[in-house]
């Protein structure tokens, strides 16, 4: 068995809805890597400056965010994804997945 690094971290940039779809896909893959959804905790860091750029460009946050949260509930995570808003520039989203061995 391969030992996984802890925590698992990915960054996403681009259109808001595409980033959410990529986060969901990555979560699915991480659950397979970890082997058990009950051992997973998920954090999403959102860059407020990057988010503002998307909104200024005309992207809508809703209903995409609401649909994303509905899809996340289907995975049976032990807790809802935690979202942290960052004031610094950077990629739109960073996904951090922590897990218990």
N, C-alpha and C positions, 0 to 999 in steps of 0.2 A: 504494500500500500504506500502511495506517495504521501509525504507530509506536506500539508498546505501551510503557506505563510499566514500569519494572523496579524491584523485583519486583512481581508481582501479589499482592494481599493481600485476603482475605475473612475475615469472622468469622461464627461459628455459635453459636447458643444454643438451648436446648430439650432435648427428650429425647435421650439419648446415641445411640441407634440412628438416630434421624432426622438428627442432626448428621452421623453417618458417611455416611449415604446422600447428604446434601447435599454433603459434601466430595467424594464420588466423582463426583457429577454435575458439580460445579464443575471438578474435575480434567479430566474429559472435554471440557468446554467450553474450558478453558485450552489443552489440547493442540491443539484445532482452531484457536484463536487464534494460538498459537505456530507451528503448522504441522508440528512434528516432535517426537515423544516423546523422541528421543535428546538433545534440547537442554534438557530439563526437569529441574530438581531441586526436590524437594518437602519442605517442613518443616511439621509440625503442632505448634503450641503448645497444650498442654492446661492449663487452669487447675485446679490441684488443689482450691482451695476450691469451684469450681463442680462439679467431678467428685464431691467429697464430698457435696455437696447432692443430686446425682442418686442416689448410693448410699444415702444416708440416707432418701431417698424411696422406696427399694425397687427402683430400676433395677439390672439386672445388666449388668456390663461384658462378661462372657463369656456366650454365644458370639459376641455381636455384633462384638467386636474381632477375634476370630480370622477370622470370615467377611470382615470388611473387609480384613484383610491379605491373605487369599487373592484377593480381587477386585483389589486393588492390583497383585499380582504379574502379573495378566493384561495389564496395560497396557504392559509392556515398558519400564518406567522404567529408566534406566541404574543407579540405586541405589534401595534400599528407602527409603520415606519416613522421614525423620528425625523423631523425636518429642521435643519439649522440654517438660518439666514446669515450669510456672510457679507460684510460691507466692502470687502476687497475685490478687486478685479480678478478675473480668472475664468476658467471654463464655467459654463452655465450650471452644470451639476457635477457633483462628486458623490459617488455611491460607495459607502463603506459597509462591509458586511463582516460582523464579528460572529464568532461561533464557538461553541464549547466542544472540546474533544471528547 
